Structures are given as C-alpha cells and as structure tokens.
Amino acid sequence: MRVSKRIRRVRMYDLLAQDRMQTTTTEHIEIMELARDGQLDEGYRALHANRL
C-alpha cells in the first residue's frame, strides 16, 4: 500500500484547521502559477518543498 494512501486520513484531519487550509491553498496556487508562467525550476522547488 502506498504511503500517500495510508496517511490520507491524517492529511484530511489536518485540513480541518482554517489556517492550514489557507496555507495549503496558497501553496498550491503558487505552484500552479509558476508552472503556468513557465518557471518550471521554481515550480519544481515549490512542489518539492510542499511535499516535505
């Protein structure tokens, strides 16, 4: 079983906190905007930092 699937419930619980939801949304928007703007190296770094 993949780790991501195993910890899904913990992640969902974490998102119940308002500040965590806002932070997660902001991080994901940043990653997508970097990719959209062709800043792939920066997007990759932001994605990697987001996953840790």
Number of C-alpha atoms within 10 A of each C-alpha: 5 6 7 9 8 10 10 11 11 9 11 11 9 13 15 10 10 9 11 12 14 11 12 13 11 11 16 14 12 16 20 16 14 18 15 11 9 11 13 15 11 14 19 14 11 17 17 11 10 12 6 5
